[in-house]
Amino acid sequence: MADRVYPSAKPNPQPSQALNGGGGAGGAPSFPPTKGQTYSATLPAYRPQPRKPPPPRRRSRRGCCCSCCLWLTLIIVALVFLAAIAAGVFYVIYRPRRPTFEVDGLRLSAFNVSGAGQLTSRLDLNVTARNPNAK
C-alpha cells in the first residue's frame, strides 16, 4: 500500500520513454520529477531521533577543592563577624576603662658607699592603683 506524496497531473510515461529522457512529441523532456517520484515513496520518511541525554558529569577534584575552600573561607568570615559582635556587646555592657596608677611618695631611706666601690641604697616607693570599673 504505497501512498503517493505528490500525484502527477500527467499519466506516467512508458518505461522506454523515461529511460530515453523524452516525454512527449518532438523529443522534448518532460517536467522534472517531483520529490515523491525522485525518492521512492516506499522509503520511510525521515524522522529525527530523540537526543540521548548526555552522560552524567563527574565532579572533578578541582571542583571539590574549590567548594571546600569557599566554605572554609565563609565559615572563617562568619566566625570573625560573630567575634566582632561579641566584643561589641562586651564593651557596651561593661564599659571597660584602664586602671590608673599614681606614685604618692618616693623616699631614699638608705644610701651607703663602701671603700671597695660598692653602692648600697634603699628606696621606699608608695604607688596607688585605682580601678575605675565597677566590676
Backbone as CSV, one residue per row, in Angstrom:
resi,resn,N_x,N_y,N_z,CA_x,CA_y,CA_z,C_x,C_y,C_z
1,MET,0.841,-1.154,0.000,0.000,0.000,0.000,0.898,1.231,0.000
2,ALA,1.261,1.626,-1.172,2.170,2.748,-1.333,1.365,3.988,-1.646
3,ASP,1.507,5.009,-0.760,0.815,6.274,-0.992,1.718,7.181,-1.803
4,ARG,1.141,7.870,-2.687,1.908,8.815,-3.484,1.865,10.152,-2.771
5,VAL,3.031,10.764,-2.634,3.109,12.024,-1.921,2.573,13.150,-2.782
6,TYR,3.046,13.240,-4.046,2.586,14.262,-4.967,2.058,13.560,-6.222
7,PRO,0.771,13.427,-6.358,0.278,12.766,-7.570,0.548,13.637,-8.793
8,SER,0.893,12.995,-9.850,1.234,13.721,-11.075,-0.045,14.016,-11.854
9,ALA,-0.082,15.183,-12.537,-1.249,15.558,-13.331,-1.265,14.800,-14.647
10,LYS,-0.076,14.381,-15.098,0.018,13.647,-16.356,0.158,12.161,-16.042
11,PRO,-0.274,11.322,-16.946,-0.057,9.891,-16.718,1.433,9.585,-16.798
12,ASN,1.821,8.537,-16.117,3.231,8.134,-16.106,3.683,7.744,-17.500
13,PRO,4.886,8.182,-17.940,5.374,7.795,-19.265,5.721,6.313,-19.299
14,GLN,5.787,5.818,-20.471,6.161,4.421,-20.647,7.602,4.260,-20.182
15,PRO,7.969,3.058,-19.722,9.339,2.873,-19.234,10.378,3.159,-20.300
16,SER,10.099,2.900,-21.555,11.097,3.162,-22.589,11.274,4.650,-22.789
17,GLN,10.215,5.439,-22.633,10.322,6.873,-22.789,11.070,7.495,-21.610
18,ALA,10.844,6.955,-20.424,11.502,7.510,-19.251,12.997,7.280,-19.324
19,LEU,13.414,6.140,-19.878,14.845,5.858,-19.972,15.503,6.722,-21.028
20,ASN,14.772,7.039,-22.098,15.349,7.842,-23.161,15.342,9.329,-22.838
21,GLY,14.643,9.727,-21.832,14.600,11.130,-21.467,13.567,11.914,-22.223
22,GLY,12.854,11.365,-23.122,11.846,12.080,-23.888,10.498,11.830,-23.280
23,GLY,9.668,12.850,-23.261,8.374,12.646,-22.658,7.262,12.762,-23.653
24,GLY,7.310,13.649,-24.539,6.178,13.854,-25.418,6.623,13.880,-26.869
25,ALA,5.775,14.476,-27.688,6.098,14.564,-29.116,7.227,15.543,-29.314
26,GLY,8.077,15.293,-30.225,9.172,16.162,-30.551,10.400,15.902,-29.716
27,GLY,10.377,14.939,-28.819,11.532,14.569,-28.026,11.880,15.558,-26.920
28,ALA,10.976,16.513,-26.596,11.254,17.459,-25.505,11.144,16.736,-24.165
29,PRO,12.023,17.047,-23.244,11.955,16.358,-21.943,10.720,16.799,-21.177
30,SER,10.207,15.907,-20.339,9.028,16.232,-19.538,9.473,17.075,-18.335
31,PHE,8.526,17.516,-17.588,8.837,18.309,-16.402,9.724,17.500,-15.463
32,PRO,10.521,18.180,-14.657,11.370,17.415,-13.727,10.506,16.627,-12.756
33,PRO,10.985,15.492,-12.364,10.180,14.661,-11.457,10.019,15.349,-10.099
34,THR,8.920,15.031,-9.454,8.663,15.595,-8.128,9.494,14.847,-7.097
35,LYS,9.510,15.384,-5.863,10.293,14.746,-4.805,9.800,13.334,-4.552
36,GLY,8.500,13.184,-4.584,7.936,11.863,-4.338,8.343,10.867,-5.401
37,GLN,8.550,11.368,-6.646,8.971,10.467,-7.712,10.484,10.240,-7.655
38,THR,11.221,11.255,-7.298,12.670,11.106,-7.233,13.063,10.135,-6.137
39,TYR,12.557,10.358,-4.966,12.826,9.457,-3.848,11.657,8.507,-3.773
40,SER,11.939,7.288,-3.760,10.890,6.285,-3.811,9.904,6.490,-2.680
41,ALA,8.654,6.364,-2.952,7.613,6.534,-1.952,7.621,5.394,-0.955
42,THR,8.346,4.327,-1.279,8.369,3.204,-0.351,9.371,3.426,0.778
43,LEU,10.294,4.384,0.609,11.245,4.655,1.689,10.514,5.363,2.830
44,PRO,10.856,5.053,4.042,10.181,5.731,5.162,10.618,7.194,5.228
45,ALA,9.730,8.017,5.701,10.032,9.432,5.841,11.050,9.625,6.962
46,TYR,11.859,10.660,6.826,12.883,10.924,7.832,12.233,11.515,9.063
47,ARG,12.489,10.907,10.162,12.013,11.426,11.440,13.225,11.543,12.349
48,PRO,13.481,12.713,12.872,14.662,12.868,13.728,14.508,12.037,14.995
49,GLN,15.605,11.432,15.379,15.611,10.617,16.589,15.757,11.530,17.810
50,PRO,15.113,11.160,18.892,15.278,11.991,20.094,16.725,11.920,20.564
51,ARG,17.192,13.039,21.080,18.582,13.099,21.539,18.759,12.286,22.802
52,LYS,19.902,11.646,22.859,20.225,10.916,24.080,20.681,11.929,25.119
53,PRO,20.298,11.714,26.367,20.787,12.657,27.386,22.300,12.504,27.527
54,PRO,22.986,13.601,27.775,24.438,13.492,27.904,24.796,12.649,29.121
55,PRO,25.924,12.001,29.075,26.303,11.178,30.238,26.482,12.071,31.452
56,PRO,26.177,11.552,32.618,26.300,12.390,33.825,27.747,12.824,34.024
57,ARG,27.920,14.103,34.349,29.269,14.614,34.545,29.729,14.315,35.962
58,ARG,30.946,13.849,36.035,31.509,13.585,37.358,32.173,14.848,37.855
59,ARG,32.095,15.072,39.140,32.739,16.245,39.715,34.230,16.014,39.754
60,SER,34.938,17.001,39.308,36.384,16.867,39.323,36.910,17.189,40.716
61,ARG,38.134,16.793,40.982,38.726,17.074,42.285,38.914,18.565,42.472
62,ARG,39.163,19.247,41.375,39.350,20.689,41.467,38.069,21.347,41.947
63,GLY,36.931,20.893,41.455,35.659,21.456,41.889,35.407,21.207,43.363
64,CYS,35.753,20.022,43.842,35.583,19.712,45.260,36.492,20.584,46.099
65,CYS,37.721,20.775,45.659,38.685,21.588,46.400,38.220,23.043,46.442
66,CYS,37.737,23.534,45.321,37.269,24.926,45.271,36.070,25.121,46.193
67,SER,35.138,24.193,46.178,33.973,24.344,47.051,34.373,24.225,48.513
68,CYS,35.340,23.358,48.821,35.816,23.220,50.203,36.474,24.525,50.658
69,CYS,37.306,25.113,49.815,37.961,26.383,50.159,36.930,27.494,50.322
70,LEU,35.934,27.502,49.477,34.891,28.512,49.577,34.158,28.411,50.908
71,TRP,33.740,27.209,51.278,33.016,27.015,52.535,33.898,27.332,53.733
72,LEU,35.168,26.943,53.680,36.083,27.235,54.783,36.246,28.745,54.947
73,THR,36.380,29.462,53.838,36.515,30.913,53.895,35.245,31.552,54.452
74,LEU,34.094,31.073,54.018,32.835,31.621,54.530,32.676,31.376,56.024
75,ILE,33.086,30.202,56.494,32.992,29.889,57.927,33.924,30.793,58.722
76,ILE,35.146,31.006,58.234,36.095,31.864,58.948,35.568,33.302,58.998
77,VAL,35.033,33.790,57.891,34.478,35.149,57.870,33.307,35.250,58.843
78,ALA,32.465,34.236,58.895,31.328,34.253,59.817,31.809,34.250,61.268
79,LEU,32.847,33.468,61.591,33.364,33.435,62.961,33.974,34.782,63.351
80,VAL,34.698,35.411,62.442,35.262,36.735,62.731,34.142,37.747,62.956
81,PHE,33.112,37.658,62.154,31.975,38.562,62.305,31.285,38.354,63.657
82,LEU,31.081,37.095,64.061,30.460,36.815,65.359,31.343,37.268,66.512
83,ALA,32.671,37.124,66.393,33.583,37.586,67.438,33.521,39.103,67.564
84,ALA,33.414,39.814,66.451,33.296,41.272,66.493,31.998,41.690,67.177
85,ILE,30.931,40.980,66.909,29.653,41.282,67.568,29.759,41.033,69.071
86,ALA,30.381,39.915,69.458,30.540,39.597,70.879,31.399,40.645,71.580
87,ALA,32.473,41.109,70.940,33.319,42.146,71.531,32.531,43.443,71.697
88,GLY,31.714,43.792,70.730,30.887,44.997,70.835,29.895,44.908,71.976
89,VAL,29.269,43.751,72.140,28.311,43.565,73.241,29.045,43.651,74.576
90,PHE,30.217,43.036,74.679,31.006,43.085,75.914,31.363,44.535,76.267
91,TYR,31.760,45.310,75.274,32.133,46.704,75.513,30.928,47.517,75.982
92,VAL,29.777,47.301,75.367,28.583,48.060,75.746,28.151,47.721,77.159
93,ILE,28.235,46.454,77.553,27.773,46.047,78.883,28.736,46.509,79.972
94,TYR,30.029,46.276,79.816,30.975,46.513,80.896,31.683,47.865,80.824
95,ARG,31.741,48.505,79.690,32.443,49.769,79.515,33.818,49.732,80.182
96,PRO,34.700,48.886,79.724,35.993,48.763,80.406,36.847,50.025,80.241
97,ARG,37.494,50.432,81.350,38.413,51.568,81.347,39.724,51.120,81.978
98,ARG,40.767,51.766,81.570,42.081,51.389,82.080,42.221,51.813,83.549
99,PRO,42.907,50.973,84.317,43.182,51.397,85.703,44.231,52.520,85.704
100,THR,44.194,53.325,86.753,45.154,54.426,86.877,46.151,54.111,87.989
101,PHE,47.372,54.499,87.785,48.435,54.294,88.770,49.045,55.656,89.102
102,GLU,49.252,55.899,90.406,49.853,57.156,90.860,50.973,56.848,91.844
103,VAL,52.058,57.578,91.732,53.161,57.458,92.693,52.928,58.533,93.746
104,ASP,52.637,58.082,95.018,52.355,59.027,96.106,53.642,59.531,96.750
105,GLY,54.558,58.643,96.884,55.780,59.095,97.562,56.982,58.264,97.154
106,LEU,58.128,58.950,97.134,59.390,58.292,96.820,60.409,58.841,97.813
107,ARG,61.038,57.922,98.569,61.977,58.355,99.598,63.202,57.475,99.544
108,LEU,64.337,58.078,99.605,65.600,57.355,99.677,65.924,57.210,101.160
109,SER,65.713,55.971,101.666,65.864,55.762,103.105,67.296,55.423,103.508
110,ALA,68.030,54.800,102.650,69.412,54.456,102.999,70.279,54.579,101.762
111,PHE,71.508,55.130,102.004,72.453,55.277,100.908,73.845,55.083,101.508
112,ASN,74.569,54.041,100.987,75.872,53.726,101.568,76.852,53.471,100.436
113,VAL,77.994,54.111,100.513,79.068,53.884,99.566,80.215,53.294,100.362
114,SER,80.670,52.124,100.005,81.764,51.471,100.716,83.084,51.794,100.027
115,GLY,84.187,51.442,100.697,85.505,51.731,100.165,85.863,50.855,98.977
116,ALA,85.246,49.710,98.793,85.583,48.797,97.704,84.861,49.191,96.421
117,GLY,84.176,50.339,96.390,83.462,50.767,95.196,82.080,50.149,95.096
118,GLN,81.532,49.794,96.241,80.218,49.158,96.252,79.193,50.174,96.741
119,LEU,78.035,50.244,96.060,76.979,51.189,96.397,75.770,50.405,96.884
120,THR,75.254,50.802,98.033,74.068,50.162,98.595,73.035,51.252,98.835
121,SER,71.796,51.025,98.390,70.736,52.014,98.596,69.417,51.311,98.858
122,ARG,68.491,52.088,99.426,67.160,51.555,99.694,66.156,52.657,99.404
123,LEU,65.150,52.296,98.566,64.107,53.246,98.184,62.784,52.800,98.772
124,ASP,62.010,53.755,99.256,60.638,53.493,99.687,59.728,54.173,98.656
125,LEU,58.875,53.360,98.034,58.021,53.855,96.957,56.573,53.537,97.312
126,ASN,55.700,54.543,97.297,54.267,54.355,97.541,53.530,54.547,96.211
127,VAL,52.839,53.468,95.729,52.090,53.511,94.478,50.626,53.250,94.803
128,THR,49.738,54.077,94.242,48.301,53.884,94.413,47.718,53.490,93.053
129,ALA,46.944,52.405,93.048,46.276,51.932,91.814,44.779,52.051,92.004
130,ARG,44.107,52.666,91.055,42.646,52.813,91.124,42.034,52.139,89.892
131,ASN,40.987,51.351,90.142,40.253,50.703,89.066,38.925,51.431,88.889
132,PRO,38.749,52.176,87.801,37.502,52.922,87.633,36.333,52.038,87.215
133,ASN,36.565,50.787,86.898,35.472,49.882,86.506,34.691,49.470,87.714
134,ALA,33.387,49.334,87.578,32.541,48.969,88.703,32.652,47.477,88.997
135,LYS,33.051,46.680,88.005,33.072,45.232,88.231,34.479,44.719,88.218
